[in-house]
Amino acid sequence: MKDDQEEAFEKILSTQLSRNIDFVKFAETKNAALLTFSSAWIIGSINLLTGQAALPAGYAIAFCIALPLFAAALCAFCRSFRRF
């Protein structure tokens, strides 16, 4: 009887471990997508700010404010990846 309980408990733990691994994979994929999004906006903002074309009124200020925020998000996403 004890063996049946141990096997059932082991099966439950194995299932839970599998779910946790899948959740971590999803979280890392989400962070990679957000990292890519943030990097693209940083590069785009820098290109717009340093480009020859004149930006509409207020856009330069908005990009100057958004650029550090995207950089902070980039740092947060990089810190959230697992380390092995």
PDB file of N, CA, C and O in Angstrom, chain B, residues numbered from 101:
ATOM      1  N   MET B 101       0.829  -1.190   0.000  1.00  0.00           N
ATOM      2  CA  MET B 101       0.000   0.000   0.000  1.00  0.00           C
ATOM      3  C   MET B 101       0.874   1.254   0.000  1.00  0.00           C
ATOM      4  O   MET B 101       0.556   2.251  -0.649  1.00  0.00           O
ATOM      5  N   LYS B 102       1.953   1.183   0.723  1.00  0.00           N
ATOM      6  CA  LYS B 102       2.847   2.331   0.797  1.00  0.00           C
ATOM      7  C   LYS B 102       3.469   2.612  -0.569  1.00  0.00           C
ATOM      8  O   LYS B 102       3.675   3.770  -0.932  1.00  0.00           O
ATOM      9  N   ASP B 103       3.763   1.569  -1.315  1.00  0.00           N
ATOM     10  CA  ASP B 103       4.364   1.740  -2.629  1.00  0.00           C
ATOM     11  C   ASP B 103       3.410   2.440  -3.590  1.00  0.00           C
ATOM     12  O   ASP B 103       3.843   3.253  -4.406  1.00  0.00           O
ATOM     13  N   ASP B 104       2.123   2.135  -3.503  1.00  0.00           N
ATOM     14  CA  ASP B 104       1.140   2.788  -4.367  1.00  0.00           C
ATOM     15  C   ASP B 104       1.060   4.288  -4.078  1.00  0.00           C
ATOM     16  O   ASP B 104       0.955   5.102  -4.994  1.00  0.00           O
ATOM     17  N   GLN B 105       1.112   4.635  -2.803  1.00  0.00           N
ATOM     18  CA  GLN B 105       1.076   6.048  -2.432  1.00  0.00           C
ATOM     19  C   GLN B 105       2.329   6.771  -2.911  1.00  0.00           C
ATOM     20  O   GLN B 105       2.256   7.899  -3.398  1.00  0.00           O
ATOM     21  N   GLU B 106       3.467   6.121  -2.770  1.00  0.00           N
ATOM     22  CA  GLU B 106       4.715   6.727  -3.221  1.00  0.00           C
ATOM     23  C   GLU B 106       4.721   6.913  -4.736  1.00  0.00           C
ATOM     24  O   GLU B 106       5.189   7.939  -5.231  1.00  0.00           O
ATOM     25  N   GLU B 107       4.213   5.944  -5.465  1.00  0.00           N
ATOM     26  CA  GLU B 107       4.151   6.055  -6.921  1.00  0.00           C
ATOM     27  C   GLU B 107       3.204   7.173  -7.344  1.00  0.00           C
ATOM     28  O   GLU B 107       3.502   7.927  -8.271  1.00  0.00           O
ATOM     29  N   ALA B 108       2.072   7.279  -6.671  1.00  0.00           N
ATOM     30  CA  ALA B 108       1.120   8.344  -6.996  1.00  0.00           C
ATOM     31  C   ALA B 108       1.719   9.715  -6.689  1.00  0.00           C
ATOM     32  O   ALA B 108       1.554  10.662  -7.458  1.00  0.00           O
ATOM     33  N   PHE B 109       2.414   9.807  -5.557  1.00  0.00           N
ATOM     34  CA  PHE B 109       3.054  11.065  -5.184  1.00  0.00           C
ATOM     35  C   PHE B 109       4.153  11.426  -6.176  1.00  0.00           C
ATOM     36  O   PHE B 109       4.297  12.588  -6.555  1.00  0.00           O
ATOM     37  N   GLU B 110       4.922  10.433  -6.593  1.00  0.00           N
ATOM     38  CA  GLU B 110       5.982  10.667  -7.576  1.00  0.00           C
ATOM     39  C   GLU B 110       5.394  11.126  -8.910  1.00  0.00           C
ATOM     40  O   GLU B 110       5.962  11.995  -9.571  1.00  0.00           O
ATOM     41  N   LYS B 111       4.277  10.555  -9.301  1.00  0.00           N
ATOM     42  CA  LYS B 111       3.618  10.946 -10.551  1.00  0.00           C
ATOM     43  C   LYS B 111       3.121  12.384 -10.465  1.00  0.00           C
ATOM     44  O   LYS B 111       3.253  13.146 -11.423  1.00  0.00           O
ATOM     45  N   ILE B 112       2.553  12.756  -9.324  1.00  0.00           N
ATOM     46  CA  ILE B 112       2.077  14.127  -9.129  1.00  0.00           C
ATOM     47  C   ILE B 112       3.248  15.104  -9.182  1.00  0.00           C
ATOM     48  O   ILE B 112       3.156  16.150  -9.826  1.00  0.00           O
ATOM     49  N   LEU B 113       4.339  14.771  -8.515  1.00  0.00           N
ATOM     50  CA  LEU B 113       5.510  15.649  -8.523  1.00  0.00           C
ATOM     51  C   LEU B 113       6.100  15.779  -9.923  1.00  0.00           C
ATOM     52  O   LEU B 113       6.521  16.863 -10.327  1.00  0.00           O
ATOM     53  N   SER B 114       6.130  14.685 -10.651  1.00  0.00           N
ATOM     54  CA  SER B 114       6.651  14.713 -12.018  1.00  0.00           C
ATOM     55  C   SER B 114       5.788  15.592 -12.919  1.00  0.00           C
ATOM     56  O   SER B 114       6.309  16.349 -13.738  1.00  0.00           O
ATOM     57  N   THR B 115       4.482  15.491 -12.769  1.00  0.00           N
ATOM     58  CA  THR B 115       3.568  16.323 -13.554  1.00  0.00           C
ATOM     59  C   THR B 115       3.745  17.793 -13.208  1.00  0.00           C
ATOM     60  O   THR B 115       3.759  18.647 -14.094  1.00  0.00           O
ATOM     61  N   GLN B 116       3.880  18.083 -11.927  1.00  0.00           N
ATOM     62  CA  GLN B 116       4.064  19.472 -11.496  1.00  0.00           C
ATOM     63  C   GLN B 116       5.386  20.032 -12.011  1.00  0.00           C
ATOM     64  O   GLN B 116       5.446  21.192 -12.418  1.00  0.00           O
ATOM     65  N   LEU B 117       6.433  19.231 -11.999  1.00  0.00           N
ATOM     66  CA  LEU B 117       7.723  19.669 -12.522  1.00  0.00           C
ATOM     67  C   LEU B 117       7.621  19.979 -14.011  1.00  0.00           C
ATOM     68  O   LEU B 117       8.181  20.969 -14.483  1.00  0.00           O
ATOM     69  N   SER B 118       6.920  19.148 -14.735  1.00  0.00           N
ATOM     70  CA  SER B 118       6.731  19.379 -16.168  1.00  0.00           C
ATOM     71  C   SER B 118       5.987  20.687 -16.416  1.00  0.00           C
ATOM     72  O   SER B 118       6.346  21.439 -17.322  1.00  0.00           O
ATOM     73  N   ARG B 119       4.969  20.964 -15.631  1.00  0.00           N
ATOM     74  CA  ARG B 119       4.225  22.226 -15.769  1.00  0.00           C
ATOM     75  C   ARG B 119       5.113  23.423 -15.460  1.00  0.00           C
ATOM     76  O   ARG B 119       5.057  24.438 -16.155  1.00  0.00           O
ATOM     77  N   ASN B 120       5.928  23.306 -14.425  1.00  0.00           N
ATOM     78  CA  ASN B 120       6.819  24.404 -14.061  1.00  0.00           C
ATOM     79  C   ASN B 120       7.849  24.667 -15.148  1.00  0.00           C
ATOM     80  O   ASN B 120       8.157  25.821 -15.444  1.00  0.00           O
ATOM     81  N   ILE B 121       8.378  23.617 -15.739  1.00  0.00           N
ATOM     82  CA  ILE B 121       9.348  23.780 -16.821  1.00  0.00           C
ATOM     83  C   ILE B 121       8.692  24.471 -18.009  1.00  0.00           C
ATOM     84  O   ILE B 121       9.293  25.354 -18.621  1.00  0.00           O
ATOM     85  N   ASP B 122       7.469  24.078 -18.341  1.00  0.00           N
ATOM     86  CA  ASP B 122       6.748  24.728 -19.438  1.00  0.00           C
ATOM     87  C   ASP B 122       6.486  26.199 -19.134  1.00  0.00           C
ATOM     88  O   ASP B 122       6.575  27.043 -20.025  1.00  0.00           O
ATOM     89  N   PHE B 123       6.164  26.508 -17.879  1.00  0.00           N
ATOM     90  CA  PHE B 123       5.923  27.895 -17.498  1.00  0.00           C
ATOM     91  C   PHE B 123       7.192  28.727 -17.629  1.00  0.00           C
ATOM     92  O   PHE B 123       7.142  29.866 -18.092  1.00  0.00           O
ATOM     93  N   VAL B 124       8.324  28.168 -17.225  1.00  0.00           N
ATOM     94  CA  VAL B 124       9.597  28.878 -17.344  1.00  0.00           C
ATOM     95  C   VAL B 124       9.948  29.103 -18.811  1.00  0.00           C
ATOM     96  O   VAL B 124      10.450  30.168 -19.172  1.00  0.00           O
ATOM     97  N   LYS B 125       9.690  28.111 -19.656  1.00  0.00           N
ATOM     98  CA  LYS B 125       9.941  28.283 -21.095  1.00  0.00           C
ATOM     99  C   LYS B 125       9.095  29.423 -21.652  1.00  0.00           C
ATOM    100  O   LYS B 125       9.591  30.241 -22.427  1.00  0.00           O
ATOM    101  N   PHE B 126       7.826  29.481 -21.265  1.00  0.00           N
ATOM    102  CA  PHE B 126       6.952  30.557 -21.721  1.00  0.00           C
ATOM    103  C   PHE B 126       7.466  31.908 -21.244  1.00  0.00           C
ATOM    104  O   PHE B 126       7.492  32.869 -22.012  1.00  0.00           O
ATOM    105  N   ALA B 127       7.874  31.985 -19.984  1.00  0.00           N
ATOM    106  CA  ALA B 127       8.354  33.252 -19.434  1.00  0.00           C
ATOM    107  C   ALA B 127       9.620  33.717 -20.142  1.00  0.00           C
ATOM    108  O   ALA B 127       9.774  34.907 -20.419  1.00  0.00           O
ATOM    109  N   GLU B 128      10.522  32.795 -20.436  1.00  0.00           N
ATOM    110  CA  GLU B 128      11.749  33.176 -21.131  1.00  0.00           C
ATOM    111  C   GLU B 128      11.455  33.613 -22.562  1.00  0.00           C
ATOM    112  O   GLU B 128      12.098  34.533 -23.066  1.00  0.00           O
ATOM    113  N   THR B 129      10.510  32.977 -23.214  1.00  0.00           N
ATOM    114  CA  THR B 129      10.130  33.383 -24.567  1.00  0.00           C
ATOM    115  C   THR B 129       9.510  34.773 -24.553  1.00  0.00           C
ATOM    116  O   THR B 129       9.788  35.594 -25.427  1.00  0.00           O
ATOM    117  N   LYS B 130       8.674  35.031 -23.563  1.00  0.00           N
ATOM    118  CA  LYS B 130       8.056  36.354 -23.426  1.00  0.00           C
ATOM    119  C   LYS B 130       9.121  37.414 -23.186  1.00  0.00           C
ATOM    120  O   LYS B 130       9.067  38.492 -23.778  1.00  0.00           O
ATOM    121  N   ASN B 131      10.082  37.121 -22.326  1.00  0.00           N
ATOM    122  CA  ASN B 131      11.147  38.081 -22.062  1.00  0.00           C
ATOM    123  C   ASN B 131      12.002  38.326 -23.296  1.00  0.00           C
ATOM    124  O   ASN B 131      12.437  39.453 -23.531  1.00  0.00           O
ATOM    125  N   ALA B 132      12.247  37.291 -24.081  1.00  0.00           N
ATOM    126  CA  ALA B 132      13.024  37.467 -25.312  1.00  0.00           C
ATOM    127  C   ALA B 132      12.279  38.362 -26.297  1.00  0.00           C
ATOM    128  O   ALA B 132      12.893  39.196 -26.961  1.00  0.00           O
ATOM    129  N   ALA B 133      10.969  38.198 -26.394  1.00  0.00           N
ATOM    130  CA  ALA B 133      10.177  39.052 -27.288  1.00  0.00           C
ATOM    131  C   ALA B 133      10.186  40.499 -26.804  1.00  0.00           C
ATOM    132  O   ALA B 133      10.322  41.420 -27.610  1.00  0.00           O
ATOM    133  N   LEU B 134      10.045  40.707 -25.507  1.00  0.00           N
ATOM    134  CA  LEU B 134      10.085  42.062 -24.968  1.00  0.00           C
ATOM    135  C   LEU B 134      11.468  42.683 -25.114  1.00  0.00           C
ATOM    136  O   LEU B 134      11.589  43.887 -25.341  1.00  0.00           O
ATOM    137  N   LEU B 135      12.498  41.875 -24.986  1.00  0.00           N
ATOM    138  CA  LEU B 135      13.863  42.347 -25.185  1.00  0.00           C
ATOM    139  C   LEU B 135      14.060  42.810 -26.622  1.00  0.00           C
ATOM    140  O   LEU B 135      14.669  43.852 -26.862  1.00  0.00           O
ATOM    141  N   THR B 136      13.553  42.046 -27.570  1.00  0.00           N
ATOM    142  CA  THR B 136      13.643  42.413 -28.980  1.00  0.00           C
ATOM    143  C   THR B 136      12.860  43.695 -29.258  1.00  0.00           C
ATOM    144  O   THR B 136      13.347  44.581 -29.960  1.00  0.00           O
ATOM    145  N   PHE B 137      11.663  43.794 -28.716  1.00  0.00           N
ATOM    146  CA  PHE B 137      10.834  44.987 -28.889  1.00  0.00           C
ATOM    147  C   PHE B 137      11.536  46.225 -28.337  1.00  0.00           C
ATOM    148  O   PHE B 137      11.578  47.266 -28.993  1.00  0.00           O
ATOM    149  N   SER B 138      12.080  46.109 -27.141  1.00  0.00           N
ATOM    150  CA  SER B 138      12.756  47.236 -26.515  1.00  0.00           C
ATOM    151  C   SER B 138      14.008  47.631 -27.295  1.00  0.00           C
ATOM    152  O   SER B 138      14.277  48.818 -27.480  1.00  0.00           O
ATOM    153  N   SER B 139      14.766  46.649 -27.749  1.00  0.00           N
ATOM    154  CA  SER B 139      15.968  46.935 -28.535  1.00  0.00           C
ATOM    155  C   SER B 139      15.617  47.641 -29.841  1.00  0.00           C
ATOM    156  O   SER B 139      16.302  48.580 -30.247  1.00  0.00           O
ATOM    157  N   ALA B 140      14.566  47.196 -30.487  1.00  0.00           N
ATOM    158  CA  ALA B 140      14.151  47.826 -31.743  1.00  0.00           C
ATOM    159  C   ALA B 140      13.736  49.278 -31.518  1.00  0.00           C
ATOM    160  O   ALA B 140      14.054  50.146 -32.331  1.00  0.00           O
ATOM    161  N   TRP B 141      13.035  49.544 -30.430  1.00  0.00           N
ATOM    162  CA  TRP B 141      12.631  50.922 -30.159  1.00  0.00           C
ATOM    163  C   TRP B 141      13.822  51.793 -29.799  1.00  0.00           C
ATOM    164  O   TRP B 141      13.848  52.972 -30.154  1.00  0.00           O
ATOM    165  N   ILE B 142      14.803  51.244 -29.107  1.00  0.00           N
ATOM    166  CA  ILE B 142      16.008  52.019 -28.794  1.00  0.00           C
ATOM    167  C   ILE B 142      16.732  52.394 -30.078  1.00  0.00           C
ATOM    168  O   ILE B 142      17.106  53.551 -30.269  1.00  0.00           O
ATOM    169  N   ILE B 143      16.928  51.426 -30.951  1.00  0.00           N
ATOM    170  CA  ILE B 143      17.625  51.692 -32.215  1.00  0.00           C
ATOM    171  C   ILE B 143      16.822  52.666 -33.074  1.00  0.00           C
ATOM    172  O   ILE B 143      17.386  53.590 -33.658  1.00  0.00           O
ATOM    173  N   GLY B 144      15.512  52.461 -33.152  1.00  0.00           N
ATOM    174  CA  GLY B 144      14.670  53.372 -33.924  1.00  0.00           C
ATOM    175  C   GLY B 144      14.675  54.786 -33.371  1.00  0.00           C
ATOM    176  O   GLY B 144      14.721  55.749 -34.137  1.00  0.00           O
ATOM    177  N   SER B 145      14.627  54.924 -32.062  1.00  0.00           N
ATOM    178  CA  SER B 145      14.641  56.252 -31.441  1.00  0.00           C
ATOM    179  C   SER B 145      15.952  56.971 -31.711  1.00  0.00           C
ATOM    180  O   SER B 145      15.960  58.161 -32.025  1.00  0.00           O
ATOM    181  N   ILE B 146      17.049  56.256 -31.591  1.00  0.00           N
ATOM    182  CA  ILE B 146      18.355  56.864 -31.859  1.00  0.00           C
ATOM    183  C   ILE B 146      18.455  57.281 -33.322  1.00  0.00           C
ATOM    184  O   ILE B 146      18.958  58.362 -33.629  1.00  0.00           O
ATOM    185  N   ASN B 147      17.977  56.426 -34.223  1.00  0.00           N
ATOM    186  CA  ASN B 147      18.008  56.779 -35.647  1.00  0.00           C
ATOM    187  C   ASN B 147      17.166  58.019 -35.936  1.00  0.00           C
ATOM    188  O   ASN B 147      17.581  58.877 -36.716  1.00  0.00           O
ATOM    189  N   LEU B 148      16.002  58.124 -35.325  1.00  0.00           N
ATOM    190  CA  LEU B 148      15.159  59.299 -35.549  1.00  0.00           C
ATOM    191  C   LEU B 148      15.770  60.564 -34.950  1.00  0.00           C
ATOM    192  O   LEU B 148      15.683  61.639 -35.542  1.00  0.00           O
ATOM    193  N   LEU B 149      16.385  60.434 -33.781  1.00  0.00           N
ATOM    194  CA  LEU B 149      16.976  61.610 -33.134  1.00  0.00           C
ATOM    195  C   LEU B 149      18.226  62.102 -33.851  1.00  0.00           C
ATOM    196  O   LEU B 149      18.491  63.305 -33.876  1.00  0.00           O
ATOM    197  N   THR B 150      18.990  61.200 -34.428  1.00  0.00           N
ATOM    198  CA  THR B 150      20.237  61.596 -35.091  1.00  0.00           C
ATOM    199  C   THR B 150      20.079  61.772 -36.596  1.00  0.00           C
ATOM    200  O   THR B 150      21.037  62.145 -37.273  1.00  0.00           O
ATOM    201  N   GLY B 151      18.907  61.516 -37.123  1.00  0.00           N
ATOM    202  CA  GLY B 151      18.678  61.621 -38.563  1.00  0.00           C
ATOM    203  C   GLY B 151      18.640  63.063 -39.045  1.00  0.00           C
ATOM    204  O   GLY B 151      18.566  64.002 -38.252  1.00  0.00           O
ATOM    205  N   GLN B 152      18.692  63.217 -40.355  1.00  0.00           N
ATOM    206  CA  GLN B 152      18.693  64.538 -40.980  1.00  0.00           C
ATOM    207  C   GLN B 152      17.295  65.154 -41.038  1.00  0.00           C
ATOM    208  O   GLN B 152      17.161  66.378 -41.048  1.00  0.00           O
ATOM    209  N   ALA B 153      16.272  64.335 -41.074  1.00  0.00           N
ATOM    210  CA  ALA B 153      14.907  64.849 -41.197  1.00  0.00           C
ATOM    211  C   ALA B 153      14.467  65.522 -39.895  1.00  0.00           C
ATOM    212  O   ALA B 153      14.810  65.081 -38.798  1.00  0.00           O
ATOM    213  N   ALA B 154      13.709  66.589 -40.050  1.00  0.00           N
ATOM    214  CA  ALA B 154      13.194  67.303 -38.880  1.00  0.00           C
ATOM    215  C   ALA B 154      11.973  66.550 -38.339  1.00  0.00           C
ATOM    216  O   ALA B 154      11.080  66.153 -39.088  1.00  0.00           O
ATOM    217  N   LEU B 155      11.964  66.370 -37.033  1.00  0.00           N
ATOM    218  CA  LEU B 155      10.837  65.691 -36.391  1.00  0.00           C
ATOM    219  C   LEU B 155       9.728  66.695 -36.092  1.00  0.00           C
ATOM    220  O   LEU B 155      10.008  67.875 -35.881  1.00  0.00           O
ATOM    221  N   PRO B 156       8.481  66.249 -36.071  1.00  0.00           N
ATOM    222  CA  PRO B 156       7.386  67.154 -35.691  1.00  0.00           C
ATOM    223  C   PRO B 156       7.576  67.674 -34.263  1.00  0.00           C
ATOM    224  O   PRO B 156       8.338  67.110 -33.477  1.00  0.00           O
ATOM    225  N   ALA B 157       6.883  68.739 -33.953  1.00  0.00           N
ATOM    226  CA  ALA B 157       7.024  69.381 -32.644  1.00  0.00           C
ATOM    227  C   ALA B 157       6.716  68.400 -31.520  1.00  0.00           C
ATOM    228  O   ALA B 157       5.688  67.723 -31.538  1.00  0.00           O
ATOM    229  N   GLY B 158       7.599  68.330 -30.561  1.00  0.00           N
ATOM    230  CA  GLY B 158       7.402  67.485 -29.392  1.00  0.00           C
ATOM    231  C   GLY B 158       7.929  66.067 -29.525  1.00  0.00           C
ATOM    232  O   GLY B 158       8.087  65.377 -28.518  1.00  0.00           O
ATOM    233  N   TYR B 159       8.201  65.621 -30.729  1.00  0.00           N
ATOM    234  CA  TYR B 159       8.674  64.248 -30.911  1.00  0.00           C
ATOM    235  C   TYR B 159      10.080  64.061 -30.355  1.00  0.00           C
ATOM    236  O   TYR B 159      10.380  63.024 -29.763  1.00  0.00           O
ATOM    237  N   ALA B 160      10.941  65.056 -30.541  1.00  0.00           N
ATOM    238  CA  ALA B 160      12.312  64.938 -30.041  1.00  0.00           C
ATOM    239  C   ALA B 160      12.310  64.811 -28.517  1.00  0.00           C
ATOM    240  O   ALA B 160      13.059  64.012 -27.954  1.00  0.00           O
ATOM    241  N   ILE B 161      11.480  65.590 -27.867  1.00  0.00           N
ATOM    242  CA  ILE B 161      11.390  65.521 -26.405  1.00  0.00           C
ATOM    243  C   ILE B 161      10.827  64.170 -25.973  1.00  0.00           C
ATOM    244  O   ILE B 161      11.305  63.568 -25.012  1.00  0.00           O
ATOM    245  N   ALA B 162       9.812  63.703 -26.688  1.00  0.00           N
ATOM    246  CA  ALA B 162       9.203  62.410 -26.347  1.00  0.00           C
ATOM    247  C   ALA B 162      10.208  61.271 -26.505  1.00  0.00           C
ATOM    248  O   ALA B 162      10.271  60.377 -25.661  1.00  0.00           O
ATOM    249  N   PHE B 163      10.990  61.301 -27.578  1.00  0.00           N
ATOM    250  CA  PHE B 163      11.992  60.254 -27.771  1.00  0.00           C
ATOM    251  C   PHE B 163      13.108  60.348 -26.739  1.00  0.00           C
ATOM    252  O   PHE B 163      13.632  59.324 -26.302  1.00  0.00           O
ATOM    253  N   CYS B 164      13.476  61.562 -26.346  1.00  0.00           N
ATOM    254  CA  CYS B 164      14.511  61.720 -25.312  1.00  0.00           C
ATOM    255  C   CYS B 164      14.025  61.205 -23.957  1.00  0.00           C
ATOM    256  O   CYS B 164      14.822  60.717 -23.156  1.00  0.00           O
ATOM    257  N   ILE B 165      12.739  61.311 -23.705  1.00  0.00           N
ATOM    258  CA  ILE B 165      12.178  60.777 -22.459  1.00  0.00           C
ATOM    259  C   ILE B 165      12.015  59.261 -22.548  1.00  0.00           C
ATOM    260  O   ILE B 165      12.282  58.547 -21.581  1.00  0.00           O
ATOM    261  N   ALA B 166      11.580  58.773 -23.704  1.00  0.00           N
ATOM    262  CA  ALA B 166      11.317  57.339 -23.867  1.00  0.00           C
ATOM    263  C   ALA B 166      12.591  56.513 -23.937  1.00  0.00           C
ATOM    264  O   ALA B 166      12.604  55.356 -23.517  1.00  0.00           O
ATOM    265  N   LEU B 167      13.662  57.095 -24.461  1.00  0.00           N
ATOM    266  CA  LEU B 167      14.901  56.333 -24.645  1.00  0.00           C
ATOM    267  C   LEU B 167      15.445  55.762 -23.336  1.00  0.00           C
ATOM    268  O   LEU B 167      15.769  54.575 -23.299  1.00  0.00           O
ATOM    269  N   PRO B 168      15.563  56.550 -22.251  1.00  0.00           N
ATOM    270  CA  PRO B 168      16.027  55.948 -20.989  1.00  0.00           C
ATOM    271  C   PRO B 168      15.054  54.907 -20.422  1.00  0.00           C
ATOM    272  O   PRO B 168      15.471  53.949 -19.770  1.00  0.00           O
ATOM    273  N   LEU B 169      13.764  55.101 -20.676  1.00  0.00           N
ATOM    274  CA  LEU B 169      12.790  54.117 -20.194  1.00  0.00           C
ATOM    275  C   LEU B 169      12.953  52.785 -20.921  1.00  0.00           C
ATOM    276  O   LEU B 169      12.891  51.724 -20.300  1.00  0.00           O
ATOM    277  N   PHE B 170      13.159  52.841 -22.236  1.00  0.00           N
ATOM    278  CA  PHE B 170      13.405  51.606 -22.983  1.00  0.00           C
ATOM    279  C   PHE B 170      14.719  50.965 -22.549  1.00  0.00           C
ATOM    280  O   PHE B 170      14.818  49.740 -22.488  1.00  0.00           O
ATOM    281  N   ALA B 171      15.726  51.780 -22.248  1.00  0.00           N
ATOM    282  CA  ALA B 171      17.004  51.236 -21.778  1.00  0.00           C
ATOM    283  C   ALA B 171      16.837  50.567 -20.414  1.00  0.00           C
ATOM    284  O   ALA B 171      17.424  49.514 -20.163  1.00  0.00           O
ATOM    285  N   ALA B 172      16.043  51.170 -19.537  1.00  0.00           N
ATOM    286  CA  ALA B 172      15.785  50.556 -18.227  1.00  0.00           C
ATOM    287  C   ALA B 172      15.027  49.246 -18.386  1.00  0.00           C
ATOM    288  O   ALA B 172      15.311  48.272 -17.689  1.00  0.00           O
ATOM    289  N   ALA B 173      14.062  49.222 -19.302  1.00  0.00           N
ATOM    290  CA  ALA B 173      13.322  47.981 -19.564  1.00  0.00           C
ATOM    291  C   ALA B 173      14.253  46.917 -20.115  1.00  0.00           C
ATOM    292  O   ALA B 173      14.145  45.746 -19.750  1.00  0.00           O
ATOM    293  N   LEU B 174      15.164  47.312 -20.987  1.00  0.00           N
ATOM    294  CA  LEU B 174      16.132  46.376 -21.550  1.00  0.00           C
ATOM    295  C   LEU B 174      16.986  45.755 -20.446  1.00  0.00           C
ATOM    296  O   LEU B 174      17.223  44.547 -20.444  1.00  0.00           O
ATOM    297  N   CYS B 175      17.444  46.578 -19.517  1.00  0.00           N
ATOM    298  CA  CYS B 175      18.242  46.056 -18.394  1.00  0.00           C
ATOM    299  C   CYS B 175      17.418  45.112 -17.519  1.00  0.00           C
ATOM    300  O   CYS B 175      17.920  44.080 -17.074  1.00  0.00           O
ATOM    301  N   ALA B 176      16.170  45.459 -17.275  1.00  0.00           N
ATOM    302  CA  ALA B 176      15.307  44.594 -16.456  1.00  0.00           C
ATOM    303  C   ALA B 176      15.072  43.254 -17.136  1.00  0.00           C
ATOM    304  O   ALA B 176      15.085  42.215 -16.475  1.00  0.00           O
ATOM    305  N   PHE B 177      14.856  43.263 -18.455  1.00  0.00           N
ATOM    306  CA  PHE B 177      14.638  42.009 -19.174  1.00  0.00           C
ATOM    307  C   PHE B 177      15.895  41.158 -19.173  1.00  0.00           C
ATOM    308  O   PHE B 177      15.816  39.935 -19.052  1.00  0.00           O
ATOM    309  N   CYS B 178      17.057  41.793 -19.308  1.00  0.00           N
ATOM    310  CA  CYS B 178      18.314  41.030 -19.304  1.00  0.00           C
ATOM    311  C   CYS B 178      18.561  40.381 -17.942  1.00  0.00           C
ATOM    312  O   CYS B 178      19.080  39.267 -17.870  1.00  0.00           O
ATOM    313  N   ARG B 179      18.193  41.068 -16.869  1.00  0.00           N
ATOM    314  CA  ARG B 179      18.395  40.515 -15.532  1.00  0.00           C
ATOM    315  C   ARG B 179      17.429  39.382 -15.222  1.00  0.00           C
ATOM    316  O   ARG B 179      17.704  38.558 -14.349  1.00  0.00           O
ATOM    317  N   SER B 180      16.304  39.331 -15.923  1.00  0.00           N
ATOM    318  CA  SER B 180      15.291  38.331 -15.607  1.00  0.00           C
ATOM    319  C   SER B 180      15.569  36.968 -16.232  1.00  0.00           C
ATOM    320  O   SER B 180      14.912  35.989 -15.876  1.00  0.00           O
ATOM    321  N   PHE B 181      16.527  36.879 -17.156  1.00  0.00           N
ATOM    322  CA  PHE B 181      16.849  35.582 -17.742  1.00  0.00           C
ATOM    323  C   PHE B 181      17.545  34.704 -16.706  1.00  0.00           C
ATOM    324  O   PHE B 181      18.285  35.190 -15.851  1.00  0.00           O
ATOM    325  N   ARG B 182      17.292  33.409 -16.804  1.00  0.00           N
ATOM    326  CA  ARG B 182      17.922  32.472 -15.870  1.00  0.00           C
ATOM    327  C   ARG B 182      19.412  32.383 -16.147  1.00  0.00           C
ATOM    328  O   ARG B 182      19.873  32.566 -17.273  1.00  0.00           O
ATOM    329  N   ARG B 183      20.132  32.102 -15.106  1.00  0.00           N
ATOM    330  CA  ARG B 183      21.572  31.869 -15.239  1.00  0.00           C
ATOM    331  C   ARG B 183      21.850  30.427 -14.848  1.00  0.00           C
ATOM    332  O   ARG B 183      21.340  29.931 -13.844  1.00  0.00           O
ATOM    333  N   PHE B 184      22.655  29.773 -15.647  1.00  0.00           N
ATOM    334  CA  PHE B 184      22.972  28.369 -15.368  1.00  0.00           C
ATOM    335  C   PHE B 184      24.350  28.248 -14.791  1.00  0.00           C
ATOM    336  O   PHE B 184      24.799  27.142 -14.490  1.00  0.00           O
TER     337      PHE B 184
END
